[in-house]
């Protein structure tokens, strides 16, 4: 049986690294991308990809997609995980049009373009798309207008494509709340009370872990 293949964007963040490691450990061939020059975790193939440029530069888009198709070969694509994201936090009167377009490009348009570009490869493998959304799509807070809007739109696209593609390609989303990453923990450095309060907001009484996300992603990828 041919090895299953996963393409994971945003591979160098805490969640991205955890996803790459989990799918690699599960026996997948992991192809990954991020905006950095090199991968920070072991992967089978890696390309530097700027999501905003993917949306704005047609030649760059074609270069990335041609590279990805060459890496996939004739085996199809079993899992596409749209994990790359940008979070611009600003009051609405300080939120620029460029901020808005960047948020939409990275968090919404790039996932759409990738799905569309490799749809035939996904259909060939009867594969799965997993979009990493956010609790901000349903429950948000001040200064997150661009991010919350982009993630709500990502959920809308997920639902629409799930209906359109049916059993040819499964399309799902994971909407994490707070996840214990180095970035989040650094934001609460010296503020243990604030971190405890954040945990208390969750029904579980705790902050999530990257393994919570990877376990959900592996389940969605393998449930047929």
Backbone as CSV, one residue per row, in Angstrom:
resi,resn,N_x,N_y,N_z,CA_x,CA_y,CA_z,C_x,C_y,C_z
1,UNK,0.843,-1.197,0.000,0.000,0.000,0.000,0.883,1.254,0.000
2,UNK,0.528,2.254,-0.841,1.315,3.465,-0.918,1.222,4.259,0.375
3,UNK,2.312,4.934,0.706,2.339,5.764,1.903,1.395,6.942,1.728
4,UNK,0.650,7.253,2.774,-0.243,8.399,2.749,0.565,9.684,2.889
5,UNK,0.082,10.752,2.259,0.806,12.016,2.232,-0.047,13.131,2.819
6,UNK,0.598,13.995,3.621,-0.062,15.159,4.198,0.724,16.410,3.829
7,UNK,0.014,17.467,3.458,0.632,18.778,3.239,0.122,19.706,4.333
8,UNK,1.049,20.270,5.108,0.718,21.069,6.286,1.343,22.447,6.144
9,UNK,0.530,23.498,6.199,1.055,24.862,6.120,1.264,25.409,7.533
10,UNK,2.066,26.456,7.629,2.359,27.022,8.950,3.106,26.042,9.825
11,UNK,4.086,25.354,9.223,4.723,24.219,9.895,5.632,24.602,11.056
12,UNK,6.073,25.844,11.129,7.069,26.196,12.138,6.483,26.737,13.434
13,UNK,5.201,27.031,13.474,4.579,27.428,14.729,4.414,26.230,15.648
14,UNK,4.032,26.483,16.884,3.905,25.385,17.850,2.878,24.351,17.399
15,UNK,1.742,24.823,16.903,0.722,23.886,16.435,1.193,23.198,15.159
16,UNK,1.805,23.943,14.263,2.305,23.351,13.029,3.351,22.280,13.273
17,UNK,4.295,22.547,14.181,5.310,21.543,14.497,4.675,20.291,15.085
18,UNK,3.679,20.490,15.954,3.004,19.338,16.557,2.258,18.527,15.507
19,UNK,1.619,19.206,14.549,0.911,18.506,13.481,1.883,17.713,12.619
20,UNK,2.997,18.335,12.241,3.988,17.632,11.420,4.508,16.387,12.134
21,UNK,4.833,16.526,13.413,5.359,15.389,14.174,4.323,14.289,14.312
22,UNK,3.074,14.672,14.582,2.026,13.664,14.788,1.751,12.883,13.508
23,UNK,1.667,13.578,12.374,1.387,12.868,11.127,2.598,12.053,10.677
24,UNK,3.796,12.555,10.936,4.996,11.768,10.630,5.026,10.493,11.459
25,UNK,4.723,10.616,12.749,4.708,9.449,13.627,3.618,8.457,13.231
26,UNK,2.550,8.965,12.622,1.454,8.092,12.191,1.732,7.434,10.845
27,UNK,2.915,7.690,10.283,3.309,7.012,9.060,3.092,7.795,7.783
28,UNK,2.675,9.032,7.889,2.468,9.858,6.706,3.799,10.395,6.169
29,UNK,3.838,10.609,4.881,4.896,11.426,4.295,4.458,12.880,4.451
30,UNK,5.225,13.664,5.163,4.821,15.023,5.509,5.532,16.030,4.606
31,UNK,4.738,16.753,3.841,5.211,17.892,3.061,4.742,19.139,3.804
32,UNK,5.618,20.117,3.972,5.278,21.246,4.830,5.708,22.562,4.203
33,UNK,5.097,23.632,4.700,5.481,24.974,4.250,5.390,25.938,5.415
34,UNK,6.155,27.004,5.310,6.090,28.116,6.248,6.819,29.276,5.587
35,UNK,6.776,30.455,6.210,7.431,31.614,5.613,8.934,31.665,5.896
36,UNK,9.422,30.829,6.797,10.855,30.776,7.092,11.594,29.978,6.011
37,UNK,12.906,30.152,5.961,13.711,29.489,4.941,13.775,27.978,5.141
38,UNK,13.790,27.542,6.392,13.936,26.116,6.686,12.894,25.667,7.696
39,UNK,12.653,24.376,7.728,11.709,23.812,8.682,12.371,23.661,10.045
40,UNK,11.597,23.882,11.095,12.114,23.746,12.458,11.784,22.387,13.062
41,UNK,11.202,21.512,12.274,10.924,20.148,12.737,11.166,19.203,11.558
42,UNK,11.407,17.937,11.826,11.686,17.002,10.735,10.468,16.823,9.824
43,UNK,10.659,17.041,8.525,9.623,16.802,7.526,10.287,16.126,6.325
44,UNK,9.472,15.558,5.453,10.013,14.853,4.291,10.305,15.788,3.131
45,UNK,9.576,16.888,3.054,9.822,17.900,2.020,9.306,19.224,2.551
46,UNK,9.976,20.312,2.187,9.625,21.623,2.747,9.825,22.697,1.695
47,UNK,8.931,23.687,1.687,9.091,24.842,0.814,8.749,26.116,1.587
48,UNK,9.535,27.131,1.370,9.229,28.446,1.935,8.055,29.028,1.152
49,UNK,6.975,29.378,1.856,5.781,29.887,1.183,5.216,31.060,1.967
50,UNK,5.034,32.184,1.283,4.380,33.346,1.866,2.935,33.362,1.407
51,UNK,2.017,33.160,2.342,0.610,33.007,1.977,0.046,34.253,1.304
52,UNK,0.422,35.426,1.794,-0.101,36.649,1.178,0.389,36.788,-0.266
53,UNK,1.639,36.440,-0.509,2.166,36.515,-1.875,1.507,35.472,-2.770
54,UNK,1.187,34.321,-2.219,0.487,33.279,-2.969,-0.813,33.826,-3.551
55,UNK,-1.458,34.729,-2.808,-2.740,35.294,-3.224,-2.592,36.425,-4.224
56,UNK,-1.457,37.070,-4.228,-1.299,38.305,-4.996,-0.443,38.170,-6.242
57,UNK,0.374,37.135,-6.314,1.358,36.983,-7.385,1.075,35.668,-8.111
58,UNK,0.511,35.756,-9.313,0.106,34.544,-10.026,1.298,33.665,-10.407
59,UNK,2.426,34.282,-10.750,3.612,33.496,-11.095,4.135,32.747,-9.872
60,UNK,4.126,33.426,-8.735,4.569,32.794,-7.492,3.617,31.656,-7.124
61,UNK,2.314,31.888,-7.265,1.317,30.849,-7.007,1.613,29.610,-7.845
62,UNK,1.844,29.814,-9.139,2.096,28.673,-10.025,3.382,27.947,-9.646
63,UNK,4.393,28.705,-9.237,5.663,28.096,-8.818,5.461,27.179,-7.613
64,UNK,4.716,27.662,-6.614,4.459,26.863,-5.417,3.655,25.614,-5.755
65,UNK,2.601,25.789,-6.528,1.718,24.660,-6.843,2.442,23.634,-7.711
66,UNK,3.229,24.087,-8.658,3.983,23.139,-9.495,4.962,22.336,-8.643
67,UNK,5.613,22.995,-7.679,6.521,22.281,-6.781,5.754,21.227,-5.985
68,UNK,4.590,21.616,-5.465,3.804,20.691,-4.653,3.339,19.496,-5.473
69,UNK,2.865,19.751,-6.671,2.410,18.647,-7.523,3.554,17.707,-7.867
70,UNK,4.746,18.267,-8.069,5.909,17.423,-8.348,6.230,16.539,-7.142
71,UNK,6.103,17.091,-5.948,6.354,16.312,-4.742,5.312,15.212,-4.560
72,UNK,4.080,15.479,-4.953,3.010,14.495,-4.793,3.133,13.366,-5.808
73,UNK,3.626,13.673,-6.994,3.743,12.649,-8.018,2.389,12.086,-8.392
74,UNK,2.321,10.779,-8.532,1.085,10.113,-8.944,0.274,9.586,-7.761
75,UNK,0.741,9.859,-6.544,0.102,9.237,-5.386,-1.101,9.956,-4.831
76,UNK,-1.379,11.165,-5.311,-2.489,11.918,-4.748,-2.125,12.547,-3.409
77,UNK,-3.057,13.304,-2.867,-2.860,13.960,-1.572,-3.944,13.493,-0.620
78,UNK,-3.524,12.902,0.489,-4.484,12.344,1.437,-4.997,13.367,2.440
79,UNK,-4.151,14.323,2.810,-4.561,15.320,3.810,-3.936,16.671,3.466
80,UNK,-4.779,17.693,3.430,-4.312,19.074,3.341,-4.736,19.778,4.622
81,UNK,-3.765,20.269,5.385,-4.074,20.992,6.621,-3.694,22.455,6.439
82,UNK,-4.701,23.311,6.367,-4.492,24.747,6.268,-4.359,25.314,7.682
83,UNK,-3.117,25.383,8.134,-2.822,25.806,9.502,-2.217,27.202,9.571
84,UNK,-1.552,27.653,8.508,-0.906,28.963,8.526,-1.938,30.057,8.790
85,UNK,-1.569,31.017,9.630,-2.506,32.090,9.976,-1.738,33.306,10.455
86,UNK,-2.421,34.441,10.410,-1.883,35.677,10.971,-2.940,36.279,11.877
87,UNK,-2.501,36.845,12.989,-3.420,37.446,13.955,-2.993,38.894,14.171
88,UNK,-3.712,39.801,13.559,-3.456,41.230,13.722,-4.445,41.773,14.739
89,UNK,-3.925,42.260,15.846,-4.754,42.741,16.950,-4.671,44.264,16.997
90,UNK,-5.806,44.926,16.794,-5.822,46.388,16.775,-7.249,46.884,16.918
91,UNK,-7.457,48.029,17.548,-8.798,48.616,17.581,-9.242,48.960,16.165
92,UNK,-10.530,48.947,15.938,-11.035,49.084,14.574,-10.599,50.396,13.920
93,UNK,-10.478,51.460,14.706,-10.073,52.734,14.106,-8.585,52.782,13.781
94,UNK,-7.836,51.788,14.241,-6.411,51.681,13.920,-6.140,50.550,12.935
95,UNK,-7.159,49.829,12.553,-7.012,48.689,11.660,-6.980,49.189,10.216
96,UNK,-5.851,49.020,9.566,-5.704,49.552,8.212,-6.324,48.608,7.185
97,UNK,-6.540,49.143,5.997,-7.037,48.311,4.902,-6.023,47.228,4.560
98,UNK,-4.746,47.564,4.633,-3.710,46.554,4.386,-3.776,45.441,5.425
99,UNK,-4.005,45.800,6.696,-4.167,44.791,7.743,-5.326,43.861,7.408
100,UNK,-6.417,44.466,6.960,-7.619,43.693,6.630,-7.337,42.718,5.488
101,UNK,-6.749,43.223,4.411,-6.477,42.368,3.260,-5.465,41.280,3.595
102,UNK,-4.449,41.605,4.389,-3.469,40.593,4.783,-4.134,39.482,5.594
103,UNK,-4.993,39.863,6.523,-5.703,38.868,7.336,-6.543,37.947,6.464
104,UNK,-7.272,38.531,5.521,-8.125,37.719,4.651,-7.290,36.841,3.719
105,UNK,-6.212,37.392,3.185,-5.374,36.602,2.282,-4.786,35.386,2.982
106,UNK,-4.166,35.607,4.128,-3.478,34.515,4.817,-4.463,33.504,5.398
107,UNK,-5.522,33.988,6.030,-6.410,33.111,6.796,-7.538,32.513,5.980
108,UNK,-7.847,33.080,4.833,-9.001,32.617,4.057,-8.671,32.338,2.595
109,UNK,-8.097,33.321,1.906,-7.886,33.168,0.466,-6.830,32.109,0.164
110,UNK,-5.736,32.099,0.915,-4.698,31.084,0.681,-5.234,29.667,0.865
111,UNK,-5.985,29.359,1.942,-6.587,28.026,2.025,-7.472,27.688,0.826
112,UNK,-8.274,28.661,0.371,-9.116,28.431,-0.814,-8.267,28.100,-2.033
113,UNK,-7.222,28.871,-2.260,-6.375,28.649,-3.431,-5.690,27.287,-3.387
114,UNK,-5.233,26.888,-2.196,-4.575,25.586,-2.079,-5.558,24.445,-2.310
115,UNK,-6.740,24.564,-1.740,-7.755,23.518,-1.956,-8.073,23.401,-3.439
116,UNK,-8.312,24.536,-4.075,-8.659,24.530,-5.497,-7.528,23.951,-6.346
117,UNK,-6.295,24.288,-5.994,-5.151,23.875,-6.811,-4.901,22.377,-6.767
118,UNK,-5.124,21.754,-5.605,-4.818,20.323,-5.469,-6.079,19.475,-5.344
119,UNK,-7.192,20.016,-5.827,-8.459,19.292,-5.689,-8.426,17.949,-6.404
120,UNK,-7.817,17.902,-7.583,-7.764,16.622,-8.300,-6.933,15.601,-7.546
121,UNK,-5.841,16.049,-6.916,-5.008,15.142,-6.118,-5.745,14.659,-4.876
122,UNK,-6.524,15.546,-4.266,-7.337,15.153,-3.110,-8.422,14.154,-3.519
123,UNK,-9.065,14.404,-4.642,-10.110,13.480,-5.112,-9.514,12.113,-5.431
124,UNK,-8.342,12.108,-6.042,-7.697,10.848,-6.403,-7.471,9.974,-5.183
125,UNK,-7.080,10.597,-4.069,-6.795,9.847,-2.840,-8.017,9.728,-1.930
126,UNK,-9.162,10.266,-2.377,-10.341,10.379,-1.496,-9.903,11.003,-0.176
127,UNK,-9.240,12.134,-0.320,-8.563,12.746,0.811,-9.419,13.639,1.667
128,UNK,-8.729,14.383,2.524,-9.375,15.176,3.563,-8.722,16.544,3.648
129,UNK,-9.545,17.576,3.779,-9.063,18.926,4.065,-9.413,19.248,5.512
130,UNK,-8.431,19.742,6.250,-8.664,20.160,7.632,-8.217,21.613,7.749
131,UNK,-9.167,22.489,7.983,-8.876,23.906,8.162,-8.778,24.207,9.654
132,UNK,-7.685,24.831,10.062,-7.545,25.216,11.466,-8.163,26.601,11.631
133,UNK,-9.339,26.618,12.228,-10.079,27.859,12.440,-9.758,28.393,13.841
134,UNK,-10.755,28.913,14.538,-10.510,29.479,15.869,-11.829,29.704,16.583
135,UNK,-11.782,29.663,17.904,-12.942,30.015,18.717,-13.401,31.438,18.431
136,UNK,-12.482,32.269,17.925,-12.829,33.662,17.618,-13.889,33.761,16.522
137,UNK,-14.106,32.684,15.781,-15.175,32.693,14.785,-16.549,32.762,15.443
138,UNK,-16.643,32.274,16.695,-17.920,32.291,17.416,-17.910,33.212,18.630
139,UNK,-16.814,33.205,19.370,-16.701,33.997,20.598,-15.392,34.765,20.546
140,UNK,-15.485,36.066,20.476,-14.262,36.848,20.318,-14.192,37.940,21.378
141,UNK,-13.268,38.866,21.211,-13.072,39.947,22.169,-12.587,41.186,21.434
142,UNK,-12.521,42.326,22.095,-12.135,43.551,21.398,-10.782,43.435,20.704
143,UNK,-10.670,44.149,19.595,-9.446,44.313,18.819,-9.130,43.127,17.908
144,UNK,-10.023,42.144,17.842,-9.785,40.958,17.014,-10.674,40.946,15.766
145,UNK,-11.124,42.108,15.319,-12.097,42.164,14.229,-11.616,41.461,12.967
146,UNK,-10.413,41.768,12.502,-9.925,41.161,11.258,-9.739,39.657,11.419
147,UNK,-9.137,39.255,12.523,-8.887,37.831,12.752,-10.197,37.065,12.898
148,UNK,-11.117,37.574,13.725,-12.387,36.879,13.956,-13.192,36.771,12.668
149,UNK,-13.198,37.830,11.880,-13.942,37.811,10.615,-13.356,36.796,9.651
150,UNK,-12.038,36.748,9.559,-11.405,35.812,8.629,-11.660,34.370,9.040
151,UNK,-11.644,34.097,10.336,-11.871,32.723,10.791,-13.343,32.330,10.669
152,UNK,-14.258,33.290,10.853,-15.676,32.994,10.627,-15.909,32.669,9.154
153,UNK,-15.256,33.408,8.275,-15.371,33.130,6.847,-14.768,31.769,6.495
154,UNK,-13.668,31.406,7.153,-13.057,30.098,6.922,-14.019,28.972,7.292
155,UNK,-14.763,29.147,8.382,-15.769,28.144,8.755,-16.880,28.082,7.721
156,UNK,-17.298,29.248,7.222,-18.332,29.256,6.189,-17.872,28.532,4.938
157,UNK,-16.634,28.756,4.527,-16.091,28.061,3.365,-16.009,26.559,3.617
158,UNK,-15.629,26.186,4.829,-15.537,24.767,5.181,-16.889,24.088,5.023
159,UNK,-17.938,24.697,5.568,-19.278,24.108,5.462,-19.716,24.002,4.007
160,UNK,-19.477,25.063,3.232,-19.902,25.060,1.840,-19.190,23.984,1.029
161,UNK,-17.867,23.870,1.215,-17.115,22.871,0.461,-17.453,21.452,0.912
162,UNK,-17.760,21.279,2.187,-18.151,19.947,2.667,-19.416,19.473,1.958
163,UNK,-20.353,20.403,1.745,-21.588,20.062,1.025,-21.298,19.821,-0.452
164,UNK,-20.499,20.698,-1.058,-20.241,20.597,-2.492,-19.436,19.362,-2.864
165,UNK,-18.429,19.044,-2.058,-17.534,17.936,-2.407,-18.018,16.590,-1.901
166,UNK,-18.923,16.605,-0.928,-19.544,15.368,-0.465,-18.550,14.317,-0.055
167,UNK,-18.733,13.090,-0.571,-17.846,11.998,-0.176,-16.612,11.884,-1.062
168,UNK,-16.428,12.836,-1.985,-15.229,12.806,-2.827,-14.012,13.327,-2.070
169,UNK,-14.209,14.410,-1.300,-13.179,14.972,-0.430,-13.873,15.445,0.833
170,UNK,-13.443,14.942,1.963,-14.032,15.375,3.232,-13.392,16.692,3.663
171,UNK,-14.232,17.641,4.074,-13.738,18.962,4.463,-14.249,19.279,5.866
172,UNK,-13.321,19.498,6.786,-13.660,19.771,8.183,-12.809,20.920,8.712
173,UNK,-13.193,21.429,9.865,-12.416,22.470,10.533,-12.291,22.136,12.013
174,UNK,-11.192,22.575,12.588,-10.967,22.502,14.034,-10.895,23.935,14.541
175,UNK,-11.651,24.237,15.590,-11.703,25.606,16.117,-11.150,25.635,17.540
176,UNK,-9.844,25.750,17.692,-9.261,25.747,19.045,-9.621,27.017,19.817
177,UNK,-9.714,26.876,21.118,-9.724,28.030,22.023,-8.262,28.277,22.412
178,UNK,-7.994,28.659,23.647,-6.608,28.912,24.057,-5.808,27.607,24.049
179,UNK,-4.617,27.662,23.474,-3.725,26.507,23.403,-2.399,26.892,24.049
180,UNK,-1.888,26.007,24.874,-0.635,26.266,25.597,0.542,26.185,24.625
181,UNK,0.925,27.323,24.091,2.077,27.428,23.213,3.076,28.388,23.854
182,UNK,4.330,28.364,23.434,5.306,29.319,23.983,4.852,30.770,23.838
183,UNK,4.177,31.091,22.741,3.720,32.462,22.540,2.675,32.850,23.578
184,UNK,1.707,31.957,23.807,0.676,32.258,24.796,1.281,32.370,26.190
185,UNK,2.151,31.447,26.540,2.738,31.459,27.875,3.609,32.692,28.092
186,UNK,4.296,33.142,27.027,5.108,34.348,27.151,4.238,35.569,27.418
187,UNK,3.031,35.559,26.871,2.120,36.664,27.093,1.629,36.763,28.523
188,UNK,1.741,35.680,29.273,1.317,35.672,30.683,2.510,35.526,31.631
189,UNK,3.700,35.821,31.133,4.891,35.725,31.973,4.749,36.645,33.187
190,UNK,4.855,36.081,34.385,4.706,36.849,35.617,3.270,37.150,35.983
191,UNK,2.331,36.560,35.267,0.915,36.809,35.536,0.179,35.474,35.663
192,UNK,0.553,34.709,36.654,-0.051,33.392,36.846,-1.542,33.486,37.138
193,UNK,-1.946,34.575,37.786,-3.372,34.753,38.077,-4.175,34.930,36.783
194,UNK,-3.623,35.706,35.867,-4.288,35.894,34.586,-4.372,34.601,33.793
195,UNK,-3.311,33.786,33.852,-3.311,32.510,33.145,-4.355,31.571,33.743
196,UNK,-4.472,31.571,35.066,-5.478,30.740,35.735,-6.890,31.209,35.370
197,UNK,-7.069,32.515,35.255,-8.377,33.049,34.873,-8.734,32.635,33.452
198,UNK,-7.747,32.673,32.554,-7.980,32.231,31.192,-8.409,30.767,31.164
199,UNK,-7.730,29.941,31.929,-8.095,28.522,31.985,-9.518,28.335,32.482
200,UNK,-9.916,29.157,33.448,-11.250,29.025,34.048,-12.355,29.384,33.070
201,UNK,-12.041,30.155,32.046,-13.048,30.501,31.041,-13.499,29.293,30.231
202,UNK,-12.659,28.279,30.162,-12.961,27.108,29.356,-13.841,26.128,30.135
203,UNK,-14.794,25.459,29.479,-15.635,24.482,30.173,-14.832,23.384,30.872
204,UNK,-13.671,23.032,30.298,-12.831,21.999,30.899,-12.063,22.516,32.107
205,UNK,-12.026,23.845,32.268,-11.249,24.434,33.355,-9.760,24.424,33.101
206,UNK,-9.377,24.183,31.850,-7.943,24.113,31.525,-7.703,24.655,30.134
207,UNK,-6.467,25.045,29.896,-6.050,25.492,28.573,-5.693,24.270,27.732
208,UNK,-6.036,24.320,26.454,-5.789,23.177,25.592,-4.312,22.974,25.302
209,UNK,-3.989,21.834,24.743,-2.625,21.498,24.366,-2.554,21.231,22.867
210,UNK,-1.355,21.277,22.326,-1.214,20.984,20.902,-1.628,19.544,20.593
211,UNK,-1.483,18.656,21.535,-1.897,17.266,21.285,-3.414,17.156,21.133
212,UNK,-4.166,18.060,21.769,-5.613,18.075,21.562,-5.933,18.300,20.087
213,UNK,-5.185,19.193,19.474,-5.415,19.499,18.064,-4.925,18.369,17.171
214,UNK,-3.756,17.844,17.451,-3.222,16.785,16.592,-4.079,15.524,16.646
215,UNK,-4.593,15.188,17.814,-5.455,14.010,17.917,-6.732,14.188,17.109
216,UNK,-7.314,15.394,17.171,-8.513,15.669,16.379,-8.205,15.618,14.889
217,UNK,-7.055,16.170,14.497,-6.690,16.173,13.082,-6.449,14.768,12.554
218,UNK,-5.771,13.947,13.322,-5.539,12.569,12.890,-6.847,11.806,12.764
219,UNK,-7.776,12.032,13.669,-9.079,11.375,13.590,-9.808,11.799,12.325
220,UNK,-9.845,13.112,12.060,-10.563,13.604,10.887,-9.907,13.126,9.602
221,UNK,-8.591,13.011,9.594,-7.882,12.553,8.401,-8.144,11.091,8.101
222,UNK,-8.342,10.301,9.132,-8.439,8.857,8.956,-9.866,8.352,8.952
223,UNK,-10.837,9.166,9.420,-12.234,8.719,9.461,-12.789,8.696,8.060
224,UNK,-13.153,7.518,7.575,-13.660,7.384,6.214,-15.003,6.671,6.230
